Amino acid sequence: QVQFSESGGGLVQPGGSLRLSCATSGIVFSIYAMGWYRQAPGKERELVAYIMTSRRSTIYPETTKGRFTISADNAKSTLYLQMDDLKPEDTAVYYCNAVVDSKPFFEPWGQGTQVTVSS
């Protein structure tokens, strides 16, 4: 059974940093491209960072480019997201998932981890 367990969220002031982790089980982690997604209240879930199977190539939308860094440890089957210079608009629940054909692949999603950016 596929499981994603996200952690590391919290309350942080604007300009602060957080590092999220996503422990995975039930999948062959190394063969999947992976992504971090977020969902804010009243909004659709969006992809905020993507890492290819090489684990060397990454893609970010303009909203997070230069501030977020995605990485993966295949030996630990764990995905990470370093978030710097956080802004109030980054407030959301953050999730991880495999990405196949530009879409999240597995169900169910994990419980996510809440990130709140506020002064």
Beta strands, then each sheet from edge to edge (+ up, - down):
strand 1: 3-7
strand 2: 10-12
strand 3: 18-25
strand 4: 33-39
strand 5: 46-51
strand 6: 58-59
strand 7: 68-73
strand 8: 78-83
strand 9: 92-100
strand 10: 103-104
strand 11: 113-117
sheet 1: 1+ 3- 8+ 7-
sheet 2: 2+ 11+ 9- 4+ 5- 6+
sheet 3: 2+ 11+ 9- 10+
end
